[in-house]
Structure formats: C-alpha cells, structure tokens
Amino acid sequence: MRSARTPLLVTLLLALLALTACSGDDGSDSSTPAAAATGTVTSLPPATTSSSSAQASTPAPASSPASKQPPGTPSKVVRVCGAEQVDAQGRECDAMQRGFSSSTVYCSADLPSSVTGKVDVSLLRNGAPVYGATADRVDPSQSLLLSFGVGRLRLPAGTYGCQFKAGTKTWTGWAPVSGPSGLASQTMACDGSTMVRTGAIAHCPTTAATLTSPRSIGCSSVVTDVAGKQIDILVHTPSGDRKAAAGRQANGIAVVQLSADARQLGGRIAQGDYSCTFLVDGKQVSRVPFTVA
C-alpha cells in the first residue's frame, strides 16, 4: 500500500433499470419505465457497499461467454480486488486478489509519474466491456481507483479486468471473481415495498414463492452481457400478460428491477399465479414464478 499517494478515484454506480410500472396489452401505458446509468470521475472516496448476498432463484438457462482475459500484457501497477482488500481509506487495492466473491470489484493503478492528463479507464468481464470512464490525472503522484458494485448482491462470476490507457500506452490487470453464473442471476420476486436500496440501485432482499397481501409486486435480477442490447420484463398476472421495456443498454451489467402496485396492475393485485420473465433482445435469460395469496 502506498498511503503517501493522493488518490484520484473513478467511481461507478451500476446501471439501474428502474421499471416502475407495466404497460398493458391494450396499448395503454400506465407509466413510462425509466432506464438510467451514471458514471463519474471524482476525488471523493467510493460509496460504501454491502458484500452480503441475496437468495437466488434457479440459475438462468443460458450461459455467459467463456472466461477470457482482457487484451494487453498484465502490468504490476494494476491491481484488482474485492472490498476486503481495499485499504482503510478506500483509496487503492492493498494487493492483487484472485478468486474473491464480493458485491464490488475495485481496480487501482499507480501509473508512472510521467503520465498526466486524460486517462481512459475500462472495466471488462470475460473480455466484454462493462463500463468506461475518463480520469484527469493532474498530479503525477495520484493513484487511480475504479469501483463497480451491484448493491447488496453478488457480482456475477467471471474474469474481471481493467485497462488504464494514456496516449499509446496501456496498463492492464485482471483477476477471476467467484459468483453466480449465467446470463442472469439472483432473480427474485418480493413485495415491491420491501426492496432494499444502495444509492440508486434497488432489488429484492430475498425471493418468495408466495406473497401474502402484498402492497405491490416486485421482481429483480442481475443481467450480464447486455451492452447495446434491449432488456424487457414480461409480467404474467391472473388477468393477462404485461410487458415493461427498459430500453437498449450502454453498460455491460445491469441490476434490473420492477415494482408495480394495484393501480398499475389494473386496479387490484388479484390472488393467483404470477411470474416475471427477463428478456434480452427478446430471448428469455431468467424467470421467477410466484403466487399471490
């Protein structure tokens, strides 16, 4: 750990797809689903995130691409780690960590003092882009830190890598991360009023097979490999199917959540069988069935 360095932190709040309502089959739209993603370059410490995991439903039938290292020769100045290996000030990884399981992945880099100005930072998973940002390194003693989190859920398994690029030079580091597999994971159903929030990220705390007199119905999932792809949720209810469109995604991983109350479900939450099916470019990646009693 180099505590004498002044940190320049690249922080990321994971893409949040907030599906606040469903549109009915009759063409009427009770509200407009929102999709937002924020990425910032700041000199403040990254937000604290929980590493606690949530109960997952049946894994998605489709699988993620095979583990693949990001391009470029690994550099000793780049370190990848989980929350337990970040220093007490939350400024950099104490050491390279492999095979960890966490809600947040960190990448830190101590670039040569000759590197100042714009530095492009990219996060990849299995070689596919997840997020990118640009840092302005004014002080040559500044270290860079990128953090990427999924609220209180677990990061999907894969090889996570970071690239720091300045001019024609690129510094790369990667590490395998343990976690749920598949294109979608931690797919859950819950009373929408019980969703937990970390910053702008919201998701079910656990999954429930039966919801008793819920104030609203909620579903959430972590979906991977979605950069440039369309995400939708198909909601089956006793009165028919409804579809919520989250739009085409800029980032490679997203926490997708839907919460719909009685008004948004046609006036009441009827007893019976329900399900939420998560679709990427029209293809099912995960489904969670549940009953309202």
N, C-alpha and C positions, 0 to 999 in steps of 0.2 A: 504493500500500500504506500502511495506517495502522498501523504497528507499535506505536504507543502504546496502542492499544486492547487491552483484556483480552478474550480470546476466550471465548465460550460455544459449545461445539461440539455439534451434533446429529449423531450418528454412526449409520450404519445398516450392519448386516451383512445382506447379501442373503438373501432367503428360501432356505433349504436344504431340499430334499425328499430325505431320505436313505432310499432304498429298499434295505434291506439283504438282502431275500430276496423270492422269488416264492411265491405260493400256487398249489398245483396244481389241475388240473381236477377232481380227485376230491373237492374241497371241503376237503381238509386244508390247514392253514396252517402252513408251516414256521417262520415268524416273522411278526411284525407290522411292516409298513413304518411308518416314522416320518416325520412332517412337522413342521418347526419353523421359525419365523421370529422374529428378535429385532430390536428397535429400541430404542435407548437415548438418553437425553439426558445428556450428561456434560461435565465440564470438562477432560477429558483430550484430547490430540491424537488424530485418527483413526488407525486402524491402517494400517500401510504395506501397499499392494497393488501387485502387479506389473502393468505395462501390456503385457506380452508376450502375443501372440496364439497361439491353438492352431489346428491344421489343421482345417478344417471339411469336413463331408461335403456331399453335394448339398443345395442350399437347399430349404427346405420348400415344398410346392406351393401353400400358401395364403399370402396376403399380409397385411401389417399394415394397419390403417386409414391413410388418407392423413395426411400431416403436418398437424398442427393446433396452433396456438398456444394456450396456456392462457388462460383468461379474465382480464380485468383489464388495465389500462394499464401498460405496462412502466415500471419505475422505475430511475433511475440508481443507487439504493442497493443494488440486487440485481445480482450478477454470477454468471455460470455459466462453469465452466472445467473443463479436464482436469487430470491430475496435474502436467503441466509448468508450469502457470500458478498453482499454489498456492505461497504464499510459503514461505520456508525453514523456518519454524516450523510449517507445516501449519495455519495459522490462518484464512486467507482467500484468495480469488482476487485475484491482482495486477491482473487486468484481465478484462473480458468477452472470452470466446474463442468463436469460431464455426467449425463445420466440423471440429472435432478428432476424433480417434479415440483411445479410451482404455479401460481396464478400470474406471475410476472417474469418476463425474461429481460435481463439487462445486458447491454454491450457497452464496454468502456474502452477508450483508446487514448494512449499517451503518444501523440504524434511527434515527430521531430520538431525542434524549435524553429526550423526554417519554414514550417507550414503555418501560414496565416491567411486570413481572408475566408472565402467561401469553402466549406467542406460539405460535400454531398454524402448523406448517411442513408443507407438502405438496410432494411431488415428482410430476410428471406427465410422461407421454411421449405425444406426439401428442394431447394433451388428456385422456388417460385416466389415472386415478390409479395410481401405482406404490407410494407409501409415504407415511405421515403420522406426525408426532410432535408433541409439545408441549414447548417450552422455557420455562424460568422465568428471565426476564431481571431479575435483581436490581439489577445495576449498569447505569446508563444508558449507560456507555461500552463495554459489552460488544458485540462483533460476534457474529453467528450464522453457523455453518457447518454445512451438511448434506453428508454424503458417502454415496455409494451405489456399491457395487462388485460385480463378478462374478468375483472371484478373479483368475485369470490369463487369463481370456477377454476378448473384446471386447464392449463394450456394443452392443446392437442399435441400428441406425440409427433416427433419428427426431428430432423436436423435443422437447428436454427443457426443462421449465420448473419453476420453484419459486415457491411463494406463501408469503409470511410475513404472517400475519393477527393483528392485535391489536385487539380490540373491533370497531368498524365499519370499520377501515382495513385495506387490503390492499396489499402491495407485491409486484410480480411481475417476474420476469425469465426469459428463455428463450434457447436457442441450438440450432442444428442440430448433430447429432452424426453423424459418419460411422461406418459399421459394417455388419455383416451385416444383410440384410433378411429379411422373412418372419416368420411367427408363431413359428417355431422356427429356431435357427441353431446352428452349431458342434456338430452332432450327431455323436458319435464312439463307437466301440467300442474296447475295450482290455482287457488283462489287468487285472482289478479291483485286483490288488495294486500296480499302478503308478500309481494315481490320485494326483494332486497335490492338496495341501490348502492353503488360505489361510484361517486361522481355522477356522470350521465348514464352509466351502464346499469341496466335493470334486468333481473332474471328471477325465476322461481327459486326459492330456497331449497326445496326438495320436490320430488314428484309424488303425486297422489293418484291412486286408482279410482277413488271416489271423492267427490266434492259434495259436502252436505250444506245445502242452502248458501251457496257462495254469493258474495256481493258482486263478483264478476268472474269470468273465466280467464285464466292466463296460461300462456304457453311460452317456452323459451328454448333456445338451442344455440350451441356454438357451431358455426358453419365455416368450413375451410375451403381454400382454393376457389374463391369467388371473385377475384379481381376481374372487372369487366363483364361480370355475369349478372343475370336477373334473379332476384330472390322473391319468392311469393310464399304465402301460407294459405293453405286450403283448410277451412274450418268446417267440419261436419257437425251439424246440430240436428235435433229431432225434427225441426221444421225445414231442413234443407241445408245445402252447402253454401258457404260464403267464402269469398277469396279476398285476401289483402295483399296488395302489391307493395313491396319495399323498394323497388327500383333497381337500376344497374349499379353495381358496387365499384368503388375506386380502390378499396383496400382488399387484401387477400384473406383476412379472417374477420368474422363479424359475430357479435352476440346479437341474436335476433329475438325480439320479444313482442308478444301480442297480449293486450288486455282489453276485454270487451265487457261492458255491463249490460243490464237488461234492456236499456234504451237502444243500445247499439245492436242488440240481437232481436229486434222486432217487438220489444215491449216487455219481455219477461225471459228469465232463464228457466226453461222448461226442464223437468226431470227427464232422464233418458240417457242415451249413449251419445258421446261426443268424441271427436278426435281432432288433432292438429297435424297436418302433413306439411313438411317443409320441402319446398321445391327450388331447385337451382336450374335455370334455363328450362323450366318445365318438367324436369326429372326429379322424382322423389329421392331425397337423401336421408330422410328420417320421418318417423311418425310416432305419435304418442296417443293412445286411446284412453278415455276416462269416462266415468259415469257421474251424472249429477243426480243426487238423491234429495 
